[in-house]
Amino acid sequence: MTKLLLILGLLVGIFLPGESLAQENKSNFVHVSLVDRMQQDSKTECISDSVLSFGGGDIIQGEDGRYHLFVSGWVADSARQDKLMPDSMIYQAISEKPQGPYKMLRPIGAGCHPEVFKLADNSYMISVQGGYYSAKSLEGLWTFHTFGFDSRNRPAVKASSHWSLARRKDNSFLMVSQEGGVWVSQSGVSTYNGVTDEGVFPLVATDYDDWVVWRDNVQYHLLLGNHENSQCYYMRSLDGLHWVIESKLDYSQVMKMGADSLGLEKVVYGCPSVLQNEEGKAIQLNLEVTQVRKDGKMHSRNVSFSLEPDLDVRLINKKPITDAVQKLEILVKGNDRFNPLTDLDLPTLRAGSPLEVNRGGGGIVVESKPQGKDLLLTFYADFYDFPHGEFAVKLAGKKQDGTKVAGYMRLPQLKDNPLMSVRKPIFANFLNKKRIKMTVENLGDVSSRRMNIYLKYKENGKYKVLFKEKLPPLRPFEVYNFTVDVKWVLNDRCRYEFVVVVDDKDYESEYHFVK
């Protein structure tokens, strides 16, 4: 049972001595990862059956307030269960609570790895391996379709039949496919456009077969794992293209914390999915739990774990966070279920770059002030070290009852950037010049600013500019075509490395190709 310890110092906003609190904080601090926030006493079998095995599933709340689970199922107790997965069915089940248990409603159709979304036109989509189902309502008739893919001259990452989707803030969609390719679609069911030249997954000696991507009001999240060895990575991204690895997790941590309570002999966890709240924060993790018996037969169930949601936090600092900054001001928002004035254990809190916070560094609390139902905290450190590519401030620690909590905020110096993406230029002869046709697309979810575009070629190990032009502002998914005539200085019979650069003072993207 949760205990709430009232701390008078929180209510009056006492200034705390930095040196003594630093020693106390260092001894009390504990790293907070996604697995740490799984509430073991909330473990529930969402759906199980003696005849069917149930694998990965995704949950959405209907307009009637009830929760709909779309889950893959197949004949149980098969010695070669993995071979049956492509022949599994998608089933729809319903529950009054997100944790379940869920009552079976009906089969939808063939498929596995389902993810369900409500689209901008109020219709629904279930993404599955190989395509998607669409319907006008959750209770409606589902029809199957295939996605369209446009690699956009980026053949290094191919379209696959297995993927995970995340809704962007303008109701467009981002897809992460097998091998870590990133694709975007304007509606979720319109053509998916390739935007990466190589995969975004870590290059390690393993094949990934489990991944789920989602987006909240701060960043994208990616949980990437291997079903067989239960190893997984937790990654974060500001734009869905450039990812940082925050931690390496181990599903076996989950097994040790409760496998016996399910009466299992040997278990394998995989096929994660997340349920999100109104701000997109993950509040529940669903996993496929497979029992492997000595005869090689397997039986799978879909199990849910409630997650301690990310804290609702605001960074008050408006100026850029540099090495010269020593104080961070963070407002921790309260709600009906969480009172930061009484629930937080202040000496355990750390704030700073996720890398520093995860290893016990970062700033310590030196002052606290109530702001109505919220709590304004001041953190102090000699300096704040944010490595190149990091975009978020992390606050982590514990509540008074020992529950681990964490929250993320964007660095104030970061802007919302577009996703300027160039197709391979087309070269043609024009009189005694070369005419180059260029196509530029803004595949982001915000409009672009006026930017420069350069075409460069490599000669003697250095890049030289062939031309430079100005691009007009482009709305999301707007396409801009233009041609440039250049005095050709290259030998048509030689092989050259080219790069197209689109940039301004706050943004840069590159596209490399060979001609």
C-alpha positions as CSV (number, residue, x, y, z in Angstrom):
1,M,0.0,0.0,0.0
2,T,1.2,3.5,-0.9
3,K,2.4,5.6,2.1
4,L,2.5,9.3,1.9
5,L,4.9,11.0,4.3
6,L,4.2,14.7,4.9
7,I,7.4,16.8,4.9
8,L,7.1,20.3,6.4
9,G,10.1,21.5,4.6
10,L,8.4,21.0,1.2
11,L,5.5,23.2,2.2
12,V,7.6,26.2,3.4
13,G,10.4,25.9,0.7
14,I,13.5,25.6,2.9
15,F,16.9,26.4,1.3
16,L,19.0,23.3,1.7
17,P,22.8,23.4,2.3
18,G,24.5,22.2,-0.9
19,E,27.4,20.2,0.5
20,S,25.6,18.2,3.1
21,L,22.7,17.4,0.8
22,A,25.1,16.4,-2.0
23,Q,26.5,13.6,0.3
24,E,23.0,12.5,1.3
25,N,21.7,12.6,-2.3
26,K,24.6,10.6,-3.6
27,S,23.9,7.8,-1.2
28,N,20.2,7.8,-1.7
29,F,20.0,8.2,-5.5
30,V,19.0,5.2,-7.6
31,H,18.9,4.8,-11.4
32,V,15.4,4.9,-12.9
33,S,14.8,2.9,-16.1
34,L,11.7,1.8,-17.9
35,V,11.8,-1.6,-16.2
36,D,12.2,0.1,-12.8
37,R,8.9,1.8,-13.4
38,M,6.9,-1.4,-13.9
39,Q,4.6,-2.0,-11.0
40,Q,4.9,-5.7,-10.3
41,D,1.8,-5.9,-8.1
42,S,-0.2,-4.7,-11.2
43,K,0.7,-7.8,-13.3
44,T,-2.5,-9.0,-15.0
45,E,-3.1,-11.6,-17.7
46,C,-4.9,-9.5,-20.3
47,I,-6.1,-12.5,-22.2
48,S,-5.3,-16.3,-22.0
49,D,-6.9,-19.4,-23.3
50,S,-6.3,-23.2,-23.1
51,V,-6.7,-23.6,-26.9
52,L,-5.1,-20.5,-28.3
53,S,-1.8,-18.8,-27.6
54,F,-1.8,-15.0,-27.6
55,G,1.1,-12.9,-28.5
56,G,1.7,-9.2,-29.0
57,G,-1.3,-6.9,-28.6
58,D,-2.2,-3.2,-28.6
59,I,-4.9,-1.4,-26.6
60,I,-7.0,1.7,-27.4
61,Q,-9.8,3.3,-25.4
62,G,-13.1,3.5,-27.3
63,E,-15.5,6.4,-27.3
64,D,-17.7,4.4,-24.8
65,G,-14.8,4.5,-22.3
66,R,-14.1,0.8,-22.6
67,Y,-10.7,-0.6,-23.7
68,H,-10.3,-2.6,-26.8
69,L,-7.4,-5.1,-27.2
70,F,-6.3,-6.2,-30.6
71,V,-4.1,-9.2,-30.1
72,S,-2.5,-12.0,-32.3
73,G,-3.5,-15.6,-31.6
74,W,-2.7,-19.0,-32.9
75,V,-3.1,-22.7,-32.0
76,A,-1.4,-23.3,-28.6
77,D,1.0,-26.0,-27.5
78,S,2.8,-26.2,-30.8
79,A,6.4,-27.5,-30.9
80,R,7.2,-25.0,-33.7
81,Q,5.2,-22.1,-32.6
82,D,7.4,-19.6,-34.4
83,K,6.5,-21.2,-37.7
84,L,2.8,-20.6,-37.1
85,M,3.2,-16.9,-36.3
86,P,2.7,-15.8,-40.0
87,D,-0.6,-17.7,-39.9
88,S,-1.9,-16.2,-36.7
89,M,-5.2,-14.3,-36.5
90,I,-5.9,-10.9,-35.0
91,Y,-8.6,-11.0,-32.3
92,Q,-10.6,-8.2,-30.7
93,A,-11.3,-8.3,-27.0
94,I,-12.8,-5.7,-24.6
95,S,-12.5,-4.7,-20.9
96,E,-13.6,-2.1,-18.5
97,K,-10.1,-1.6,-17.3
98,P,-6.9,-1.2,-19.3
99,Q,-5.1,-4.0,-17.4
100,G,-7.9,-6.5,-18.2
101,P,-8.8,-9.2,-18.1
102,Y,-10.3,-8.9,-21.5
103,K,-13.3,-10.7,-22.9
104,M,-13.1,-12.1,-26.4
105,L,-15.3,-10.3,-29.0
106,R,-14.4,-11.6,-32.5
107,P,-11.7,-12.4,-34.9
108,I,-10.6,-9.6,-37.3
109,G,-8.5,-11.4,-39.9
110,A,-5.0,-12.9,-40.5
111,G,-2.0,-11.1,-39.1
112,C,0.4,-10.5,-36.2
113,H,2.2,-7.6,-34.4
114,P,-1.0,-5.4,-34.3
115,E,-0.9,-1.7,-33.5
116,V,-4.2,0.2,-33.4
117,F,-4.7,4.0,-34.0
118,K,-7.5,6.5,-34.5
119,L,-6.8,8.6,-37.6
120,A,-7.4,12.2,-38.3
121,D,-10.6,11.5,-40.2
122,N,-12.0,9.6,-37.1
123,S,-11.6,6.2,-38.8
124,Y,-9.4,3.4,-37.3
125,M,-6.4,1.5,-38.5
126,I,-4.8,-1.7,-37.2
127,S,-1.3,-2.0,-38.5
128,V,-0.2,-5.7,-38.8
129,Q,2.6,-7.5,-40.4
130,G,2.2,-7.1,-44.1
131,G,-0.4,-4.3,-44.2
132,Y,-3.3,-2.8,-42.2
133,Y,-7.0,-3.2,-41.5
134,S,-9.3,-0.1,-41.6
135,A,-12.8,0.5,-40.3
136,K,-15.0,3.5,-39.6
137,S,-15.4,2.5,-36.0
138,L,-14.0,-0.1,-33.5
139,E,-17.2,-2.1,-33.9
140,G,-17.2,-1.8,-37.6
141,L,-16.3,-4.1,-40.5
142,W,-12.5,-4.3,-41.0
143,T,-11.0,-4.5,-44.4
144,F,-7.4,-5.3,-45.3
145,H,-5.0,-3.1,-47.3
146,T,-1.3,-2.9,-48.0
147,F,0.9,0.1,-47.4
148,G,2.6,1.9,-50.2
149,F,6.3,2.6,-49.9
150,D,8.6,5.1,-51.7
151,S,12.3,4.5,-50.9
152,R,13.1,7.9,-52.4
153,N,16.5,6.7,-53.8
154,R,17.5,5.3,-50.4
155,P,17.9,1.6,-51.1
156,A,20.2,0.9,-48.1
157,V,17.1,0.5,-45.9
158,K,14.4,-1.6,-47.5
159,A,10.7,-1.7,-46.9
160,S,9.7,-4.8,-44.8
161,S,6.6,-6.5,-43.6
162,H,7.3,-5.8,-39.9
163,W,7.2,-2.3,-38.4
164,S,6.0,-0.1,-35.5
165,L,4.2,3.2,-35.9
166,A,4.1,6.5,-33.8
167,R,1.7,9.4,-34.3
168,R,3.4,12.7,-34.8
169,K,2.0,16.0,-33.4
170,D,0.3,17.0,-36.7
171,N,-1.4,13.5,-37.0
172,S,1.1,12.3,-39.6
173,F,2.9,9.1,-38.8
174,L,6.4,7.9,-38.3
175,M,7.3,4.2,-39.0
176,V,10.4,2.3,-37.8
177,S,10.7,-0.8,-40.0
178,Q,12.9,-3.9,-39.9
179,E,16.7,-3.1,-40.0
180,G,15.8,0.3,-38.4
181,G,14.6,2.2,-41.4
182,V,12.5,5.4,-40.7
183,W,9.5,6.3,-42.9
184,V,6.9,8.9,-42.7
185,S,3.3,9.1,-44.0
186,Q,1.0,12.1,-44.1
187,S,-2.1,10.3,-42.9
188,G,-0.9,7.0,-41.6
189,V,-2.4,5.0,-44.5
190,S,-1.0,7.2,-47.4
191,T,2.4,6.3,-48.9
192,Y,5.3,5.9,-46.5
193,N,8.4,7.9,-47.6
194,G,11.9,6.7,-46.7
195,V,14.0,9.3,-45.0
196,T,17.0,7.4,-43.7
197,D,20.1,6.3,-45.6
198,E,20.9,3.6,-43.0
199,G,19.2,1.9,-40.1
200,V,18.9,3.6,-36.7
201,F,19.2,0.4,-34.6
202,P,22.5,-0.2,-32.7
203,L,25.0,-2.3,-34.6
204,V,25.5,-5.3,-32.4
205,A,25.9,-9.0,-33.1
206,T,22.2,-9.9,-32.8
207,D,19.0,-9.7,-34.8
208,Y,16.2,-7.6,-33.4
209,D,12.7,-9.1,-33.6
210,D,10.9,-6.9,-31.1
211,W,10.5,-3.1,-31.2
212,V,7.9,-0.6,-30.4
213,V,8.0,3.2,-31.0
214,W,5.8,5.8,-29.5
215,R,5.8,9.6,-29.0
216,D,4.8,11.8,-26.1
217,N,4.8,15.6,-25.6
218,V,8.6,15.7,-25.3
219,Q,10.2,13.0,-27.5
220,Y,10.1,9.7,-29.3
221,H,10.8,6.5,-27.5
222,L,12.0,3.2,-28.9
223,L,12.1,-0.1,-27.0
224,L,14.1,-2.5,-29.1
225,G,14.8,-6.1,-28.1
226,N,15.6,-9.7,-29.0
227,H,12.9,-12.3,-28.2
228,E,15.3,-15.1,-27.6
229,N,17.9,-13.6,-25.3
230,S,15.5,-11.1,-23.7
231,Q,18.0,-8.2,-24.2
232,C,16.7,-4.9,-25.2
233,Y,17.6,-1.2,-25.6
234,Y,15.7,1.8,-24.6
235,M,16.3,4.7,-27.0
236,R,15.1,8.3,-27.3
237,S,14.9,10.8,-30.2
238,L,13.7,14.4,-30.7
239,D,12.9,14.0,-34.4
240,G,12.6,10.2,-34.9
241,L,15.7,10.1,-37.0
242,H,18.6,10.7,-34.6
243,W,18.5,8.4,-31.6
244,V,20.4,8.2,-28.4
245,I,20.7,5.0,-26.4
246,E,19.7,5.7,-22.8
247,S,20.0,2.2,-21.3
248,K,20.3,-1.5,-22.1
249,L,17.6,-3.4,-20.3
250,D,17.1,-7.1,-19.6
251,Y,13.6,-8.6,-19.8
252,S,15.0,-11.2,-17.4
253,Q,14.7,-8.6,-14.7
254,V,11.0,-8.8,-15.2
255,M,11.1,-12.6,-15.1
256,K,12.9,-12.6,-11.8
257,M,10.3,-10.2,-10.3
258,G,7.3,-12.5,-10.9
259,A,7.6,-15.4,-13.2
260,D,6.8,-17.9,-10.3
261,S,3.5,-16.1,-9.6
262,L,2.3,-17.2,-13.0
263,G,3.2,-20.8,-12.4
264,L,5.7,-20.9,-15.3
265,E,8.7,-23.2,-15.7
266,K,10.8,-21.3,-18.3
267,V,9.5,-18.1,-19.7
268,V,10.4,-15.8,-22.6
269,Y,9.2,-12.2,-22.8
270,G,8.7,-10.2,-26.0
271,C,6.5,-8.3,-28.4
272,P,6.1,-5.2,-26.2
273,S,3.4,-2.6,-26.7
274,V,2.5,0.5,-24.7
275,L,-0.7,2.2,-23.7
276,Q,-0.4,6.0,-23.6
277,N,-2.3,8.7,-21.7
278,E,-3.6,12.0,-23.1
279,E,0.0,13.5,-23.2
280,G,1.3,10.4,-24.9
281,K,3.2,9.2,-21.8
282,A,3.4,5.4,-21.4
283,I,1.1,4.2,-18.6
284,Q,1.1,0.5,-19.3
285,L,3.4,-2.1,-20.9
286,N,2.0,-5.2,-22.4
287,L,4.3,-8.2,-23.1
288,E,3.9,-11.6,-24.7
289,V,4.8,-14.2,-22.0
290,T,5.7,-17.6,-23.5
291,Q,6.0,-20.8,-21.3
292,V,8.4,-23.3,-22.8
293,R,8.0,-26.9,-21.5
294,K,10.6,-29.6,-21.5
295,D,8.9,-31.3,-24.5
296,G,9.5,-28.1,-26.5
297,K,5.9,-27.1,-26.7
298,M,5.0,-23.5,-25.9
299,H,2.0,-21.6,-24.7
300,S,1.8,-17.8,-24.8
301,R,-0.3,-15.2,-23.0
302,N,-0.6,-11.5,-23.2
303,V,0.3,-9.9,-19.8
304,S,0.1,-6.2,-18.7
305,F,2.2,-4.2,-16.3
306,S,1.1,-0.8,-15.1
307,L,3.9,1.8,-15.5
308,E,4.6,4.7,-13.2
309,P,4.0,7.5,-15.7
310,D,6.7,10.0,-16.5
311,L,6.5,13.1,-14.2
312,D,4.8,16.1,-15.7
313,V,7.7,18.5,-15.5
314,R,8.5,22.0,-16.9
315,L,11.9,23.5,-17.3
316,I,11.7,27.1,-16.2
317,N,15.1,28.2,-17.6
318,K,14.7,30.1,-20.8
319,K,18.3,30.7,-21.7
320,P,20.5,27.9,-23.3
321,I,21.9,25.4,-20.9
322,T,25.7,25.5,-21.2
323,D,28.6,24.6,-19.0
324,A,28.3,28.0,-17.4
325,V,24.9,27.3,-16.0
326,Q,24.8,26.1,-12.4
327,K,21.1,26.2,-11.5
328,L,18.1,24.6,-13.1
329,E,14.5,25.5,-12.1
330,I,12.0,22.7,-12.7
331,L,8.3,22.9,-12.0
332,V,6.8,19.5,-11.0
333,K,3.1,19.4,-11.8
334,G,0.6,17.8,-9.5
335,N,-2.6,16.0,-10.4
336,D,-5.5,14.0,-8.8
337,R,-3.2,11.0,-8.2
338,F,0.1,12.7,-7.4
339,N,1.0,15.5,-5.0
340,P,4.6,16.6,-5.5
341,L,4.5,18.6,-2.2
342,T,4.1,15.5,-0.1
343,D,4.9,12.5,-2.4
344,L,8.5,13.3,-3.6
345,D,11.6,12.2,-1.7
346,L,13.7,15.3,-2.4
347,P,17.2,14.0,-1.4
348,T,16.9,11.2,-4.0
349,L,16.2,13.6,-6.9
350,R,18.8,14.4,-9.6
351,A,18.4,16.6,-12.7
352,G,20.7,17.1,-15.7
353,S,21.6,15.2,-18.8
354,P,20.2,11.7,-18.8
355,L,23.7,10.3,-19.1
356,E,24.8,12.1,-15.9
357,V,21.6,11.4,-14.0
358,N,21.7,7.7,-14.8
359,R,25.1,7.3,-13.2
360,G,24.2,9.4,-10.1
361,G,25.4,12.8,-11.3
362,G,23.6,16.0,-12.1
363,G,22.1,18.7,-9.9
364,I,20.8,18.3,-6.4
365,V,17.8,20.0,-4.9
366,V,18.8,23.2,-3.0
367,E,15.4,24.9,-2.8
368,S,11.7,24.0,-3.0
369,K,8.7,26.3,-3.3
370,P,5.0,25.3,-3.5
371,Q,3.2,26.8,-6.5
372,G,-0.4,25.9,-5.7
373,K,-0.7,22.1,-6.4
374,D,2.7,22.2,-8.1
375,L,6.2,22.3,-6.7
376,L,9.0,24.5,-8.0
377,L,12.4,22.9,-7.4
378,T,15.9,24.5,-7.8
379,F,18.7,22.2,-8.7
380,Y,22.4,23.1,-8.3
381,A,25.5,21.6,-9.9
382,D,29.0,23.0,-10.6
383,F,28.1,22.7,-14.3
384,Y,25.7,20.8,-16.5
385,D,27.4,18.6,-19.1
386,F,25.1,17.8,-22.1
387,P,26.9,15.6,-24.6
388,H,26.6,16.3,-28.4
389,G,23.3,15.0,-29.7
390,E,21.5,15.2,-26.3
391,F,18.3,17.2,-26.4
392,A,16.6,16.5,-23.0
393,V,16.9,17.3,-19.3
394,K,16.1,14.3,-17.1
395,L,14.8,14.4,-13.5
396,A,14.8,11.1,-11.6
397,G,14.5,9.8,-8.1
398,K,11.9,8.3,-5.8
399,K,8.7,9.0,-4.1
400,Q,8.3,8.8,-0.3
401,D,6.9,5.2,-0.7
402,G,10.0,4.1,-2.6
403,T,8.4,4.2,-6.1
404,K,10.9,5.3,-8.7
405,V,9.9,8.2,-10.9
406,A,11.4,10.1,-13.8
407,G,10.5,12.9,-16.2
408,Y,12.0,14.6,-19.3
409,M,12.1,18.2,-20.5
410,R,13.5,19.6,-23.8
411,L,16.6,21.8,-23.6
412,P,15.4,25.4,-24.1
413,Q,17.9,26.2,-26.9
414,L,16.2,23.6,-29.2
415,K,13.7,24.6,-31.9
416,D,11.1,22.6,-33.6
417,N,12.8,21.7,-36.9
418,P,11.4,20.5,-40.2
419,L,12.6,17.3,-41.9
420,M,14.1,18.6,-45.2
421,S,14.7,15.6,-47.5
422,V,16.2,15.6,-51.0
423,R,15.6,13.2,-53.8
424,K,18.6,12.2,-56.0
425,P,19.3,15.0,-58.5
426,I,18.7,14.4,-62.2
427,F,21.5,15.5,-64.5
428,A,20.9,16.5,-68.1
429,N,22.8,18.2,-70.9
430,F,21.6,21.7,-71.8
431,L,23.6,23.5,-74.6
432,N,27.1,23.7,-73.2
433,K,26.0,23.4,-69.6
434,K,24.6,20.8,-67.2
435,R,21.0,21.2,-66.1
436,I,20.3,19.7,-62.7
437,K,16.8,19.1,-61.6
438,M,16.3,19.1,-57.8
439,T,13.4,17.9,-55.7
440,V,13.2,18.9,-52.0
441,E,10.4,17.8,-49.6
442,N,9.6,18.9,-46.1
443,L,8.6,15.5,-44.5
444,G,8.5,17.0,-41.0
445,D,5.6,18.0,-38.9
446,V,6.4,21.8,-38.8
447,S,6.9,24.3,-41.6
448,S,10.4,25.1,-42.7
449,R,12.2,28.4,-42.7
450,R,14.1,29.9,-45.6
451,M,17.2,27.7,-45.9
452,N,20.2,27.3,-48.1
453,I,20.7,24.3,-50.4
454,Y,24.2,23.3,-51.7
455,L,25.3,20.6,-54.1
456,K,28.9,19.6,-53.4
457,Y,31.3,17.2,-55.1
458,K,34.5,15.6,-53.7
459,E,37.7,16.3,-55.4
460,N,41.2,15.4,-54.0
461,G,39.6,14.5,-50.7
462,K,37.7,17.8,-50.2
463,Y,34.2,18.9,-51.0
464,K,33.7,21.8,-53.5
465,V,30.5,23.7,-54.0
466,L,28.9,23.2,-57.5
467,F,25.9,25.5,-56.7
468,K,24.1,27.2,-53.8
469,E,20.5,28.3,-53.9
470,K,17.8,29.6,-51.4
471,L,14.8,27.5,-50.7
472,P,11.4,29.0,-49.9
473,P,9.6,28.1,-46.7
474,L,7.8,24.7,-47.1
475,R,4.7,23.4,-45.3
476,P,4.8,19.8,-44.0
477,F,4.8,17.4,-46.9
478,E,5.1,20.3,-49.4
479,V,7.3,19.5,-52.4
480,Y,9.6,22.0,-54.2
481,N,11.1,21.4,-57.6
482,F,13.7,23.6,-59.3
483,T,16.4,23.4,-61.9
484,V,19.9,24.9,-61.9
485,D,22.2,25.4,-64.9
486,V,25.8,25.0,-64.0
487,K,29.0,25.2,-66.0
488,W,30.1,21.6,-65.8
489,V,33.7,21.2,-64.5
490,L,33.6,17.4,-64.0
491,N,34.5,14.5,-66.3
492,D,31.4,12.5,-67.2
493,R,33.5,9.4,-67.4
494,C,34.7,9.6,-63.8
495,R,33.0,8.6,-60.6
496,Y,32.3,11.4,-58.1
497,E,30.9,11.5,-54.6
498,F,28.2,14.2,-54.1
499,V,26.4,15.5,-51.1
500,V,23.3,17.8,-51.0
501,V,23.2,19.9,-47.9
502,V,20.2,21.9,-46.7
503,D,20.9,24.1,-43.7
504,D,20.4,27.3,-41.8
505,K,22.0,28.4,-38.5
506,D,19.9,25.9,-36.4
507,Y,19.5,22.9,-38.8
508,E,21.4,20.8,-41.3
509,S,20.5,17.7,-43.3
510,E,22.7,15.8,-45.8
511,Y,22.0,13.4,-48.7
512,H,25.0,11.5,-50.2
513,F,25.0,9.9,-53.6
514,V,27.5,8.7,-56.2
515,K,27.5,9.6,-59.9
